[in-house]
Amino acid sequence: MTDTTAGTVRKPDNDEHLFDIMYSCRAMRRLKPDPIPESLLLQLVDAALQGPSGSNAQNWHFIIVRDPEQKLRLAKVWQQTWDFYLQTFARADARPGEDLAARERMIGAGTYMVEHMAEVPAIIFVAVKRDQQLAKVLSSPSTLAALIRHFGLGGAARLMMGSTRTNALAEGSTAYPAVQNLLLAARALGLGTVLTTPHFFVPGAFEAILGAPSDVTIAAALPIGYPKGNFGPTKRPAAERVVSWDRF
Ligand SMILES: Cc1cc2nc3c(=O)[nH]c(=O)nc-3n(C[C@H](O)[C@H](O)[C@H](O)COP(=O)(O)O)c2cc1C
C-alpha cells in the first residue's frame, strides 16, 4: 500500500526530450567500475516507482547489490547461466530478417558484462512482493462462487487451469513498467544498464544469494554503471510491420 512518508528524493531536472531518451535507450553492457552515488541509485528507484501496478498494490521491492562479495557470488551463478545461453539460445537459427552480426555483437558485449559483473558498481534487482490481500480474496470460497456466477463453470475452470500463467503475467505486468521507467531514468541521467533475466535459468539460486523470501518474485536484474560506449539509436522494425488492425 502507499506509504506517504516523505523521502529525500526529488524529481530531477532534465533538458532532454522523452523521445530522444527513449529512442537512444540501448542495452549498455560495457560499464565502468566507478561508483554511483547512493542518491542517484535512489533516484532511479524513485523513477521506477512512478510506474503503474496491478490494483495499485505498489508491491515492488528493489535489492541493490554493491557489496563486492555479494557481486562475486552472483557473478559465479551468472556465468553458469551465460555459458548455458551461449551453447543454446545464442546458437539458434537466424530469425526471419535477423542481423546475425548484431547478434554476435550482443553476445560479445554480454560476455564482457558477465565476465566483469563483480566490477560493476551496482546491480539492481527489481522484485514484486505477493499482494497478500489479493491472495486472500483469490483463495476464498466466495471468490470461486463469484467466478462461476460471472463466467460460468467452464470459464471458472479455464481461469483456474491457467492460473499459474496468469499469476506470472500479473507479477510481470507490475514489475516491467517499473523496470522500463528505471531504464529510461538511467539513460536520462547518463547511466548505462540493461534488462537481464539470468535467474530464469536457475530457479532459487539468485533468490538464495539475495535472501529473497518465498513471497518475493525477482523480475529482472539490472547491472548499472557509467557506460564505456555511447548511447545510440535503437534498431527496431517499422511500426506498420508489427500492427494488424482490428484482428490479428
Ligand atoms: C525479457 C528480457 C530478458 C532479457 N534478458 C537479457 C539477459 O539475460 N542478458 C542480456 O544481456 N540481455 C538481456 N535482455 C536485453 C535484450 O537482449 C535487449 O533488450 C535487446 O538485445 C535489444 O537491445 P538494444 O536495446 O540495445 O537494441 C533481455 C531483454 C528482455 C526484454
The ligand as an SDF file (V2000), in Angstrom:
LIG
                    3D

 31 33  0  0  0  0  0  0  0  0999 V2000
   12.6850  -10.2560  -21.0970 C   0  0  0  0  0  0  0  0  0  0  0  0
   14.0770   -9.8120  -21.4330 C   0  0  0  0  0  0  0  0  0  0  0  0
   15.1530  -10.5640  -20.9880 C   0  0  0  0  0  0  0  0  0  0  0  0
   16.4520  -10.1750  -21.2900 C   0  0  0  0  0  0  0  0  0  0  0  0
   17.4850  -10.8870  -20.7790 N   0  0  0  0  0  0  0  0  0  0  0  0
   18.7460  -10.4950  -21.0330 C   0  0  0  0  0  0  0  0  0  0  0  0
   19.8390  -11.1790  -20.4390 C   0  0  0  0  0  0  0  0  0  0  0  0
   19.6640  -12.1140  -19.6510 O   0  0  0  0  0  0  0  0  0  0  0  0
   21.0980  -10.7630  -20.7290 N   0  0  0  0  0  0  0  0  0  0  0  0
   21.3200   -9.6760  -21.5630 C   0  0  0  0  0  0  0  0  0  0  0  0
   22.4900   -9.3320  -21.7820 O   0  0  0  0  0  0  0  0  0  0  0  0
   20.3090   -9.0060  -22.1380 N   0  0  0  0  0  0  0  0  0  0  0  0
   19.0330   -9.3750  -21.8780 C   0  0  0  0  0  0  0  0  0  0  0  0
   17.9720   -8.6730  -22.4180 N   0  0  0  0  0  0  0  0  0  0  0  0
   18.2300   -7.4880  -23.2430 C   0  0  0  0  0  0  0  0  0  0  0  0
   17.9710   -7.7250  -24.7110 C   0  0  0  0  0  0  0  0  0  0  0  0
   18.9540   -8.5730  -25.2550 O   0  0  0  0  0  0  0  0  0  0  0  0
   17.9540   -6.3570  -25.4040 C   0  0  0  0  0  0  0  0  0  0  0  0
   16.8510   -5.6510  -24.9380 O   0  0  0  0  0  0  0  0  0  0  0  0
   17.8930   -6.4860  -26.8960 C   0  0  0  0  0  0  0  0  0  0  0  0
   19.0280   -7.1170  -27.3800 O   0  0  0  0  0  0  0  0  0  0  0  0
   17.7550   -5.1040  -27.5630 C   0  0  0  0  0  0  0  0  0  0  0  0
   18.9040   -4.3700  -27.3060 O   0  0  0  0  0  0  0  0  0  0  0  0
   19.0040   -2.8470  -27.7530 P   0  0  0  0  0  0  0  0  0  0  0  0
   18.0080   -2.0920  -26.9290 O   0  0  0  0  0  0  0  0  0  0  0  0
   20.4190   -2.4480  -27.4720 O   0  0  0  0  0  0  0  0  0  0  0  0
   18.6680   -2.7690  -29.1850 O   0  0  0  0  0  0  0  0  0  0  0  0
   16.6770   -9.0260  -22.1010 C   0  0  0  0  0  0  0  0  0  0  0  0
   15.5880   -8.2580  -22.5280 C   0  0  0  0  0  0  0  0  0  0  0  0
   14.3030   -8.6270  -22.1810 C   0  0  0  0  0  0  0  0  0  0  0  0
   13.1550   -7.7630  -22.6150 C   0  0  0  0  0  0  0  0  0  0  0  0
  1  2  1  0
  2  3  1  0
  2 30  2  0
  3  4  2  0
  4  5  1  0
  4 28  1  0
  5  6  2  0
  6  7  1  0
  6 13  1  0
  7  8  2  0
  7  9  1  0
  9 10  1  0
 10 11  2  0
 10 12  1  0
 12 13  2  0
 13 14  1  0
 14 15  1  0
 14 28  1  0
 15 16  1  0
 16 17  1  0
 16 18  1  0
 18 19  1  0
 18 20  1  0
 20 21  1  0
 20 22  1  0
 22 23  1  0
 23 24  1  0
 24 25  2  0
 24 26  1  0
 24 27  1  0
 28 29  2  0
 29 30  1  0
 30 31  1  0
M  END
$$$$
